[in-house]
Amino acid sequence: MSFTTLDYRQVRANILRDIQNANTAASVGSDSDFYIRATATGSAVEGLYEHQKWIARQLFPDTADIDYLEAKHANPRGLPRKLASAASGTVLLQGAVNAPVPIGTQFNTNDGNSYVTTVAGVIGAGGTLNVAAQSTATGLATNQNVGTIFTLTNPPNGVQPQGSIVGMSGGTDIETQASLVARVLFDIQMPASGGATHDYYTWAMSIAGVTDAYVFTQRRSANSVDVVIETTGGLPSAALIAAVQAYINTKFPPGADVLVMAPTLVSVPVTGVTVLSGVLIADVLPLIEAALQNYFSSLSVGSTVRWLQITSLITSIPGVLDVVMTTPTSNIITRADNTHSELAVLGAVNLT
């Protein structure tokens, strides 16, 4: 049975009632001394009630404030809040054959983000070089789409001033409260068990930049454990995979054969003809793309892409009366088995 707390008006009314019960001649009107004192006392009591409610909320991870969640629920369990991470990946540079590209070569994209190469390289025989790079800042905004053009701030001799992104992913903001709560609750429900399947999930999810993980046992051998990780902005970089692998290597029990890997992305383009009322396709297309992106973000490795779900999301946008799909026209099945770790992602959206 829940306990009902009183606000200051109810407390004041109870005090004035008790005063009148004790002294029927007492003046308890709004201009009386008793009324003023009862109001002050009622306000103080209500404040104590609210403080007690706040204390009670801090006792549980799913209702605690973020600072108490970190200090009293997550950190004692060895689950510190994940900090923001920088995007990393590969970029394409062009220039004269054998032109050197030193480590730390800086470049900027049009959105104001800055990046540096993390290894040195030399322009190859084809006049191009794929070189590893990462952002100088952290956060979700540091991820870049494939093909994004950037400009070198100080091009090395023989290197063209512009290049393009081959892949730049893994940039994440500081972990949300909801994500940290989910990890703490998972640890409560599934405590460490010396190398059980769920332990590998916990270990992978503790690394900044990892947004989801899947564990497959005995795919390559009787002792094998495959950990497939996801990140924002595309496939996890080699650096992120190596970081997760290195951390799990310090945790897993002797004899286990652990391999951390990226999923295989299955691009699903969405094309078709819409029937609109009172809107233009340019007005609804951003809303459709956002709805579809949210749907694909909810999918896991091996999830089936539901064709009906896609059409329902499109027609749920105000002004869209109907849609005739060209692709997909049926469910898209991704595989998660002994040799596959497929994850469906949204491809090009082309609706007319």
C-alpha positions as CSV (number, residue, x, y, z in Angstrom):
1,M,0.0,0.0,0.0
2,S,1.4,3.4,-1.0
3,F,2.0,6.2,1.5
4,T,0.3,9.5,0.6
5,T,2.3,12.6,1.5
6,L,0.6,15.9,2.2
7,D,1.2,19.3,0.6
8,Y,1.6,22.3,2.8
9,R,-2.1,23.3,2.6
10,Q,-3.2,19.9,3.9
11,V,-0.6,20.0,6.7
12,R,-1.7,23.5,7.6
13,A,-5.3,22.4,7.7
14,N,-4.5,19.6,10.0
15,I,-2.5,21.8,12.4
16,L,-5.4,24.4,12.5
17,R,-7.9,21.6,13.1
18,D,-5.9,20.3,16.0
19,I,-5.5,23.8,17.5
20,Q,-9.3,24.3,17.4
21,N,-9.9,20.9,18.8
22,A,-7.7,21.8,21.7
23,N,-9.0,25.4,22.1
24,T,-12.4,26.1,20.5
25,A,-11.9,29.8,21.1
26,A,-8.6,30.0,19.2
27,S,-8.6,32.3,16.2
28,V,-7.4,30.4,13.1
29,G,-8.5,32.8,10.3
30,S,-6.1,33.7,7.4
31,D,-4.9,36.8,9.3
32,S,-4.3,35.0,12.6
33,D,-1.0,34.2,14.2
34,F,-1.9,30.5,14.3
35,Y,-2.6,30.5,10.5
36,I,0.7,32.2,9.7
37,R,2.7,29.7,11.9
38,A,0.8,26.7,10.5
39,T,1.6,27.9,7.0
40,A,5.3,28.1,7.7
41,T,5.3,24.7,9.4
42,G,3.3,23.1,6.6
43,S,5.7,24.4,4.0
44,A,8.7,23.0,6.0
45,V,6.9,19.6,6.4
46,E,6.1,19.4,2.7
47,G,9.8,20.1,1.9
48,L,10.8,17.2,4.2
49,Y,8.4,14.9,2.4
50,E,9.8,15.9,-1.0
51,H,13.4,15.3,0.3
52,Q,12.3,11.9,1.5
53,K,10.9,11.1,-1.9
54,W,14.1,12.2,-3.6
55,I,16.2,10.0,-1.2
56,A,13.9,7.0,-2.0
57,R,14.5,7.6,-5.8
58,Q,18.3,7.4,-5.3
59,L,18.0,3.9,-3.9
60,F,17.1,2.4,-7.2
61,P,19.2,2.8,-10.4
62,D,16.3,3.3,-12.7
63,T,15.0,6.3,-10.7
64,A,18.3,7.8,-9.4
65,D,19.7,11.1,-10.6
66,I,22.7,10.7,-12.9
67,D,25.4,11.6,-10.3
68,Y,24.0,9.1,-7.8
69,L,23.5,6.5,-10.6
70,E,27.2,6.8,-11.4
71,A,28.6,7.0,-7.8
72,K,26.4,4.6,-6.0
73,H,25.1,2.1,-8.6
74,A,27.4,1.9,-11.6
75,N,30.9,2.6,-10.3
76,P,30.8,0.1,-7.4
77,R,29.8,-2.6,-10.0
78,G,32.8,-1.7,-12.2
79,L,30.5,0.0,-14.7
80,P,31.8,3.6,-15.1
81,R,29.8,5.8,-17.4
82,K,31.3,5.7,-20.9
83,L,32.9,9.0,-22.0
84,A,32.4,10.5,-25.5
85,S,34.5,8.9,-28.1
86,A,36.2,10.2,-31.3
87,A,35.3,9.0,-34.8
88,S,38.0,7.1,-36.6
89,G,38.4,5.4,-39.9
90,T,40.1,5.8,-43.3
91,V,40.5,8.7,-45.7
92,L,41.5,8.8,-49.4
93,L,44.3,11.2,-50.4
94,Q,45.6,11.9,-53.9
95,G,48.8,13.3,-55.2
96,A,52.2,12.7,-56.8
97,V,53.6,9.2,-56.6
98,N,55.9,8.7,-53.6
99,A,54.8,12.0,-52.0
100,P,55.0,11.5,-48.2
101,V,52.0,12.0,-45.9
102,P,53.2,12.4,-42.3
103,I,51.4,11.3,-39.2
104,G,49.3,14.1,-37.8
105,T,48.4,15.7,-41.2
106,Q,45.2,17.7,-40.4
107,F,42.1,18.2,-42.5
108,N,38.7,19.8,-42.0
109,T,35.2,19.0,-43.3
110,N,32.7,21.6,-44.3
111,D,30.7,21.1,-41.1
112,G,33.7,22.4,-39.1
113,N,35.0,19.1,-37.8
114,S,38.8,18.5,-37.7
115,Y,40.7,15.3,-38.2
116,V,44.3,14.1,-38.3
117,T,46.0,11.1,-39.8
118,T,47.1,8.6,-37.2
119,V,49.8,6.9,-39.3
120,A,52.3,8.0,-41.9
121,G,52.0,7.0,-45.5
122,V,53.2,7.5,-49.1
123,I,51.1,8.2,-52.2
124,G,51.1,4.9,-54.1
125,A,51.7,4.1,-57.7
126,G,48.1,4.9,-58.6
127,G,48.4,8.4,-57.2
128,T,46.3,7.6,-54.2
129,L,46.7,6.7,-50.5
130,N,44.2,5.2,-48.1
131,V,45.4,6.3,-44.6
132,A,44.0,5.9,-41.1
133,A,42.7,9.0,-39.4
134,Q,40.6,10.2,-36.4
135,S,38.7,13.3,-35.3
136,T,40.4,15.7,-33.0
137,A,37.2,16.1,-31.0
138,T,34.7,13.6,-29.6
139,G,31.0,13.2,-30.1
140,L,28.3,11.9,-32.5
141,A,28.8,14.8,-34.8
142,T,32.4,13.7,-35.7
143,N,31.0,10.7,-37.8
144,Q,31.1,11.3,-41.5
145,N,29.3,9.8,-44.5
146,V,31.3,7.9,-47.1
147,G,32.5,10.2,-49.8
148,T,32.4,13.4,-47.7
149,I,35.0,15.9,-49.1
150,F,37.5,17.5,-46.8
151,T,40.3,20.1,-47.2
152,L,43.8,19.7,-45.8
153,T,44.8,22.6,-43.6
154,N,48.5,22.4,-44.7
155,P,48.9,20.0,-47.6
156,P,52.3,18.2,-47.7
157,N,54.3,18.7,-50.9
158,G,52.9,16.8,-53.8
159,V,49.6,16.0,-52.1
160,Q,46.3,17.5,-53.4
161,P,44.5,19.8,-51.0
162,Q,41.3,17.9,-51.0
163,G,40.4,14.3,-50.2
164,S,37.4,12.2,-49.3
165,I,36.2,10.0,-46.5
166,V,36.4,6.3,-47.0
167,G,34.9,5.6,-43.6
168,M,34.6,7.6,-40.4
169,S,32.6,6.1,-37.6
170,G,32.5,5.3,-33.9
171,G,32.1,8.9,-32.6
172,T,29.7,8.9,-29.7
173,D,28.4,11.4,-27.1
174,I,28.8,10.7,-23.4
175,E,26.7,7.8,-22.4
176,T,23.1,8.6,-21.8
177,Q,21.5,8.0,-18.5
178,A,19.1,5.5,-20.1
179,S,22.0,3.5,-21.5
180,L,23.9,3.4,-18.2
181,V,20.7,2.4,-16.4
182,A,20.3,-0.5,-18.9
183,R,23.8,-1.7,-18.2
184,V,23.4,-1.6,-14.5
185,L,20.1,-3.4,-14.6
186,F,21.6,-6.0,-16.9
187,D,24.5,-6.5,-14.4
188,I,21.9,-6.9,-11.6
189,Q,19.9,-9.5,-13.5
190,M,22.9,-11.2,-15.1
191,P,25.8,-11.0,-12.7
192,A,29.3,-12.0,-13.7
193,S,29.7,-15.7,-14.0
194,G,33.3,-16.3,-14.9
195,G,33.0,-16.2,-18.6
196,A,29.4,-17.0,-19.4
197,T,28.0,-15.8,-22.7
198,H,26.5,-12.7,-21.1
199,D,29.8,-11.7,-19.6
200,Y,31.2,-11.1,-23.1
201,Y,28.3,-8.8,-23.8
202,T,29.0,-6.8,-20.6
203,W,32.7,-6.6,-21.4
204,A,32.1,-5.4,-24.9
205,M,29.5,-2.8,-23.9
206,S,31.8,-1.2,-21.3
207,I,34.0,0.2,-24.1
208,A,33.3,3.7,-25.3
209,G,32.1,3.8,-28.9
210,V,30.3,0.4,-28.7
211,T,26.6,0.8,-29.0
212,D,25.5,-2.8,-29.1
213,A,27.1,-6.3,-29.0
214,Y,26.1,-9.8,-29.9
215,V,27.8,-13.0,-28.7
216,F,28.0,-16.3,-30.6
217,T,29.5,-19.3,-29.1
218,Q,31.1,-22.4,-30.7
219,R,30.9,-21.0,-34.2
220,R,34.5,-21.7,-35.2
221,S,35.4,-24.4,-32.6
222,A,34.2,-25.9,-29.4
223,N,35.9,-23.1,-27.4
224,S,35.3,-20.2,-29.7
225,V,33.4,-17.1,-28.8
226,D,32.6,-14.5,-31.5
227,V,31.7,-11.0,-30.3
228,V,30.1,-8.8,-32.9
229,I,30.1,-5.1,-32.0
230,E,28.2,-2.2,-33.4
231,T,28.9,1.5,-33.3
232,T,27.4,4.7,-34.7
233,G,28.0,6.0,-38.1
234,G,28.8,2.7,-39.8
235,L,31.1,-0.2,-39.2
236,P,33.3,-0.1,-36.1
237,S,36.9,0.9,-36.9
238,A,39.8,-1.4,-36.7
239,A,40.9,0.7,-33.6
240,L,37.6,0.1,-31.8
241,I,37.6,-3.6,-32.6
242,A,41.2,-3.8,-31.3
243,A,40.3,-1.9,-28.1
244,V,37.4,-4.3,-27.4
245,Q,39.6,-7.3,-28.2
246,A,42.3,-6.1,-25.9
247,Y,39.9,-5.5,-23.0
248,I,38.2,-8.9,-23.4
249,N,41.6,-10.6,-23.5
250,T,42.1,-9.5,-19.9
251,K,38.8,-10.9,-18.8
252,F,38.0,-14.2,-20.5
253,P,38.8,-17.5,-18.9
254,P,41.8,-19.7,-20.0
255,G,41.2,-21.8,-23.0
256,A,38.6,-19.6,-24.7
257,D,39.2,-18.6,-28.3
258,V,37.7,-15.1,-28.5
259,L,37.4,-13.0,-31.7
260,V,35.9,-9.5,-31.8
261,M,34.6,-8.5,-35.2
262,A,32.3,-6.1,-37.1
263,P,29.0,-7.2,-38.5
264,T,28.5,-7.5,-42.3
265,L,26.2,-4.7,-43.3
266,V,23.3,-5.5,-45.7
267,S,22.2,-2.3,-47.4
268,V,18.4,-2.1,-48.0
269,P,17.4,0.7,-50.5
270,V,13.9,2.0,-50.3
271,T,12.3,3.1,-53.5
272,G,8.8,3.6,-54.7
273,V,6.0,5.9,-55.7
274,T,4.0,7.8,-53.1
275,V,0.5,9.2,-53.3
276,L,0.4,12.6,-51.5
277,S,-2.3,15.0,-50.4
278,G,-1.5,18.7,-49.6
279,V,2.3,18.2,-49.4
280,L,5.2,17.9,-51.7
281,I,7.6,15.0,-51.7
282,A,10.4,17.4,-50.6
283,D,8.4,18.2,-47.5
284,V,7.8,14.6,-46.4
285,L,11.0,12.9,-47.6
286,P,13.1,14.1,-44.6
287,L,10.4,12.8,-42.2
288,I,10.2,9.5,-44.0
289,E,14.0,9.1,-43.9
290,A,14.1,9.8,-40.2
291,A,11.3,7.3,-39.5
292,L,13.0,4.6,-41.5
293,Q,16.4,5.3,-39.9
294,N,14.9,4.9,-36.5
295,Y,13.4,1.6,-37.6
296,F,16.7,0.3,-39.0
297,S,18.5,1.4,-35.9
298,S,16.3,-0.8,-33.8
299,L,17.3,-3.9,-35.8
300,S,19.8,-6.5,-34.4
301,V,22.2,-8.8,-36.2
302,G,20.1,-11.4,-37.9
303,S,16.9,-9.4,-37.7
304,T,14.4,-9.6,-40.5
305,V,13.5,-6.4,-42.3
306,R,9.8,-6.3,-42.5
307,W,8.5,-5.0,-45.8
308,L,5.1,-4.2,-44.2
309,Q,6.8,-2.2,-41.4
310,I,8.5,0.0,-44.0
311,T,5.3,0.7,-45.9
312,S,3.5,1.4,-42.7
313,L,6.1,3.9,-41.6
314,I,6.0,5.7,-44.9
315,T,2.2,6.0,-44.9
316,S,2.2,7.1,-41.2
317,I,3.7,10.4,-42.3
318,P,1.0,13.2,-42.5
319,G,0.1,13.8,-46.1
320,V,1.2,10.4,-47.4
321,L,-1.9,8.5,-48.5
322,D,-0.3,5.5,-50.1
323,V,2.9,4.1,-51.4
324,V,3.7,1.5,-54.1
325,M,7.1,-0.1,-53.2
326,T,9.7,-0.9,-55.9
327,T,12.2,-2.1,-53.3
328,P,11.9,-3.9,-51.1
329,T,8.8,-5.9,-52.2
330,S,9.2,-8.6,-49.5
331,N,10.9,-9.2,-46.2
332,I,14.7,-9.0,-46.2
333,I,16.2,-11.8,-44.1
334,T,19.7,-11.3,-42.7
335,R,21.7,-14.2,-41.4
336,A,23.3,-14.9,-38.0
337,D,24.7,-18.4,-38.1
338,N,28.1,-20.2,-38.0
339,T,29.5,-18.1,-40.8
340,H,27.4,-14.9,-41.0
341,S,26.8,-11.9,-38.8
342,E,24.6,-9.7,-41.0
343,L,23.0,-6.4,-40.0
344,A,20.5,-4.6,-42.1
345,V,21.1,-0.9,-42.6
346,L,19.1,1.7,-44.5
347,G,20.3,2.3,-48.0
348,A,19.4,5.1,-50.5
349,V,15.8,6.4,-50.1
350,N,14.4,7.3,-53.5
351,L,10.7,8.0,-53.4
352,T,8.7,10.0,-56.0
